[in-house]
Amino acid sequence: MDGRCQRYAHADHGVDGCEYSGYGYLRQHTATYYTLTLSLIGSGVITPTAGSHTYLAGASVGLKESPAPDWHLSGWNGDADCADGSVTLNANKNCVAMFARYQI
């Protein structure tokens, strides 16, 4: 090991991200992260906010929208996973909230 894992007796998972067995360490866990990039077209607010956000692999992120007055959400575009308003981060994802003005 590279010295980042410490030895603890009879611990399953240490606070330092290492996995332990008995009196020795097995391996250090390395977390995988992915980026969710959000943007919008039209007028409204989205949550999470527009921009890039980093999440732990496997995280599920709900996409919420609030159209401005006289606007409505016509849908989420981008990666296919965005369409239902919930994204699972198993890769980097791009989602675009598409707001449209009501026709009068």
C-alpha positions as CSV (number, residue, x, y, z in Angstrom):
1,M,0.0,0.0,0.0
2,D,1.1,3.6,-0.4
3,G,0.9,4.4,3.3
4,R,-2.5,6.1,3.2
5,C,-4.2,3.1,4.9
6,Q,-3.5,2.7,8.6
7,R,-3.8,-0.6,10.5
8,Y,-6.8,-1.1,12.9
9,A,-7.6,-4.3,14.7
10,H,-10.9,-5.9,13.8
11,A,-12.3,-3.0,11.8
12,D,-14.4,-3.6,8.7
13,H,-14.1,-0.1,7.2
14,G,-11.8,2.6,8.5
15,V,-12.6,6.3,8.5
16,D,-9.7,6.8,6.1
17,G,-11.5,5.0,3.2
18,C,-9.6,1.7,3.7
19,E,-11.2,-1.7,4.0
20,Y,-9.8,-3.9,6.7
21,S,-9.7,-7.6,7.6
22,G,-8.6,-8.7,11.0
23,Y,-5.4,-7.0,11.8
24,G,-4.4,-5.8,8.3
25,Y,-5.7,-3.7,5.5
26,L,-7.0,-5.1,2.2
27,R,-7.2,-2.1,-0.1
28,Q,-8.0,1.5,-0.2
29,H,-11.4,2.5,-1.7
30,T,-11.3,5.1,-4.3
31,A,-14.6,6.9,-5.0
32,T,-15.8,7.5,-8.6
33,Y,-17.5,10.9,-9.3
34,Y,-19.4,12.1,-12.4
35,T,-20.4,15.5,-13.5
36,L,-24.0,16.6,-14.2
37,T,-24.1,19.7,-16.3
38,L,-27.4,21.6,-16.4
39,S,-28.6,24.4,-18.5
40,L,-31.9,26.0,-19.6
41,I,-33.5,27.6,-22.6
42,G,-36.3,30.0,-22.1
43,S,-37.3,31.6,-18.8
44,G,-37.5,29.8,-15.5
45,V,-35.5,28.4,-12.7
46,I,-34.1,24.9,-12.3
47,T,-32.9,22.9,-9.3
48,P,-30.1,22.0,-9.1
49,T,-29.0,25.3,-10.6
50,A,-27.6,25.7,-14.1
51,G,-23.9,24.8,-14.2
52,S,-21.8,21.8,-13.5
53,H,-22.3,19.7,-10.3
54,T,-20.2,16.7,-9.2
55,Y,-21.9,13.6,-7.6
56,L,-20.7,10.2,-6.4
57,A,-21.2,7.5,-8.9
58,G,-24.7,5.9,-8.7
59,A,-26.3,9.0,-7.2
60,S,-29.8,9.8,-8.3
61,V,-30.6,13.4,-8.8
62,G,-34.1,14.8,-9.1
63,L,-34.5,17.6,-11.6
64,K,-37.0,20.3,-10.7
65,E,-38.2,23.3,-12.6
66,S,-40.2,26.4,-12.0
67,P,-41.2,28.3,-15.1
68,A,-41.4,32.1,-15.1
69,P,-44.9,33.6,-15.5
70,D,-46.4,32.9,-19.0
71,W,-43.8,30.1,-19.5
72,H,-44.1,26.3,-19.2
73,L,-41.7,23.4,-19.2
74,S,-41.8,21.7,-22.6
75,G,-39.4,19.0,-21.4
76,W,-35.9,18.0,-20.5
77,N,-33.5,17.5,-23.4
78,G,-29.9,16.2,-23.5
79,D,-29.0,12.7,-22.4
80,A,-31.8,10.2,-22.5
81,D,-31.8,9.8,-18.7
82,C,-32.9,13.5,-18.3
83,A,-36.3,13.1,-19.9
84,D,-38.1,11.7,-16.9
85,G,-36.8,14.4,-14.5
86,S,-34.4,12.1,-12.6
87,V,-30.8,11.3,-13.5
88,T,-28.7,8.5,-12.3
89,L,-25.0,9.4,-12.4
90,N,-23.3,6.3,-14.0
91,A,-21.5,8.6,-16.5
92,N,-21.1,12.3,-17.1
93,K,-24.6,13.7,-18.1
94,N,-25.9,16.9,-19.7
95,C,-29.5,18.0,-19.2
96,V,-31.3,21.0,-20.7
97,A,-34.6,22.3,-19.4
98,M,-36.6,23.6,-22.3
99,F,-39.1,26.4,-21.3
100,A,-41.6,27.7,-23.9
101,R,-43.8,30.8,-23.7
102,Y,-47.5,30.1,-23.7
103,Q,-49.1,31.2,-27.0
104,I,-51.9,33.8,-26.6
